[in-house]
């Protein structure tokens, strides 16, 4: 018996996570903290944080990363602190700094500049920012990068959560809608992955 299509997709997203965040198992919660019923908490996070704040942030950082535009990424990282709640912002920074300690590919020029900016206090070093840069460095398609980010947020859920795949599918809806809207404003740009 082979793997289901959904199981294969999660497996592929897990490979992206392992490549871009080698210490994934140690990361813990990033910006989603389940409160009460998991599904209701996830929907609330998708509506209040993921869709309006993190998806645009992931896109812009990813886009600037592909262009090696560190100055813009540093500014976006600093701006993200103003938009996330206290707990989410602090956890994001803690997880981001842990990710920043991972070895960067030799060809990358953005991560060392981001490290320097964080050291100077110009940027806090949010996980979302550093993860998007690493996805750009590894040439991960933007849709895959966004969904693999959501998969990491799900790590905060109970490991025995039966509906984890359903929750990930729920995250795919705003990702697809965001990229569709973006492609409508950018003719000729294709978002595979």
C-alpha positions in Angstrom: 0.0 0.0 0.0 1.5 3.4 -1.0 1.4 6.7 0.6 -1.7 8.9 0.2 -1.3 12.2 -1.8 -1.8 14.2 1.4 0.8 12.1 3.2 3.2 12.6 0.3 2.6 16.4 0.5 3.3 16.5 4.2 6.4 14.4 3.6 7.6 16.8 1.0 6.9 19.8 3.2 8.8 18.1 6.0 11.8 17.7 3.7 11.7 21.4 3.0 11.5 22.1 6.8 14.5 19.9 7.5 16.5 21.6 4.8 15.7 25.2 5.8 15.3 24.6 9.5 17.6 21.7 10.5 16.7 22.1 14.2 13.0 22.0 13.6 12.4 19.4 16.4 13.9 21.9 18.9 12.0 25.0 17.7 8.7 24.5 19.6 5.9 27.1 19.2 6.6 30.1 17.0 3.7 32.5 16.8 0.7 30.2 17.4 -0.2 29.2 20.9 -3.1 26.7 20.9 -5.8 27.9 23.4 -8.9 25.8 24.0 -10.1 23.7 21.1 -7.2 23.2 18.6 -9.3 23.7 15.5 -10.9 26.9 16.7 -7.6 28.2 17.9 -5.9 27.4 14.6 -8.7 29.1 12.6 -8.4 32.2 14.8 -4.6 32.3 14.3 -5.0 31.9 10.5 -7.5 34.8 10.4 -5.7 37.1 12.8 -2.0 36.4 12.3 -1.1 34.1 9.4 -3.3 35.6 6.6 -3.0 39.3 7.3 0.5 39.5 8.8 2.7 36.5 8.1 1.8 35.7 4.5 2.6 39.1 3.2 5.7 39.2 5.3 6.9 35.8 4.0 6.2 36.9 0.4 8.1 40.2 0.7 11.1 38.7 2.5 11.2 35.8 0.1 11.1 38.2 -2.9 13.8 40.4 -1.4 15.9 37.4 -0.5 15.9 36.2 -4.1 17.3 39.6 -5.0 19.8 39.6 -2.2 18.2 42.9 -0.8 19.3 42.7 2.8 18.4 46.3 3.6 14.7 45.8 2.8 14.6 42.5 4.7 16.0 44.1 7.8 13.4 46.9 7.6 10.6 44.3 7.2 11.9 42.3 10.2 11.8 45.4 12.4 8.3 46.2 11.2 7.1 42.7 12.0 7.7 43.4 15.7 5.1 46.1 15.6 2.5 43.8 14.2 2.8 40.6 16.3 1.5 40.3 19.8 3.9 40.2 22.8 3.9 36.4 23.2 4.0 35.7 19.5 6.7 38.3 18.9 8.9 37.1 21.7 8.6 33.4 20.7 9.2 34.3 17.0 12.4 36.1 18.0 13.6 33.3 20.2 13.0 30.7 17.4 14.5 33.0 14.8 17.7 33.5 16.7 18.0 29.8 17.1 17.5 29.4 13.3 20.0 32.1 12.6 22.7 30.1 14.4 22.4 27.4 11.8 25.1 27.3 9.1 24.1 29.3 6.1 25.1 28.3 2.5 28.4 29.8 1.5 26.8 31.6 -1.5 24.3 33.5 0.7 25.1 37.1 1.4 21.8 38.0 3.1 22.1 35.9 6.3 25.5 37.3 7.4 24.1 40.9 6.8 21.0 40.0 8.8 23.2 38.6 11.6 25.1 41.9 11.7 21.9 43.9 11.8 20.5 41.9 14.7 23.8 42.3 16.5 23.6 46.1 16.1 20.0 46.1 17.2 18.6 47.2 13.8 16.4 44.1 13.5 15.1 41.6 16.1 15.5 38.4 14.0 12.0 36.9 13.7 11.7 33.3 12.7 9.4 34.1 9.8 12.0 36.5 8.3 15.0 34.1 8.7 13.0 31.1 7.5 11.9 33.0 4.3 15.5 34.0 3.6 16.7 30.4 4.0 13.9 29.2 1.7 15.0 31.8 -0.9 18.6 30.7 -0.5 17.6 27.1 -1.2 15.3 28.1 -4.1 12.2 26.7 -2.5 9.1 27.7 -4.4 7.1 30.4 -2.5 4.0 28.3 -2.0 6.0 25.5 -0.6 7.8 27.9 1.7 4.6 29.3 3.0 3.0 25.9 3.6 6.2 24.5 5.3 6.1 27.5 7.6 2.5 26.6 8.6 3.6 23.0 9.2 6.2 24.3 11.7 3.5 26.3 13.5 1.5 23.1 13.8 4.3 21.6 15.8 2.8 23.5 18.7 -0.3 21.3 18.5 -0.6 18.1 20.4 1.6 15.5 18.6 -1.4 13.1 18.8 -3.7 15.6 17.0 -5.7 13.5 14.5 -6.7 16.5 12.5 -3.3 17.9 11.8 -3.6 17.3 8.1 -7.0 19.0 8.1 -5.4 22.0 9.9 -2.6 22.2 7.3 -5.2 22.0 4.5 -7.0 24.9 6.2 -3.7 26.9 6.0 -3.5 26.1 2.2 -6.7 28.1 1.5 -5.3 31.5 2.5 -1.9 30.7 0.9 -3.6 29.9 -2.4 -5.9 32.9 -2.2 -2.9 35.2 -1.4 -0.8 33.9 -4.3 -3.8 34.1 -6.6 -4.4 37.7 -5.7 -0.7 38.4 -6.1 -0.5 36.7 -9.5 -3.5 38.8 -10.6 -1.5 41.9 -9.9 1.7 40.5 -11.3 0.9 39.0 -14.7 3.4 36.4 -15.9 4.6 35.5 -12.4 4.0 31.8 -11.6 4.0 30.5 -8.0 4.6 26.7 -8.2 5.3 24.4 -5.4 
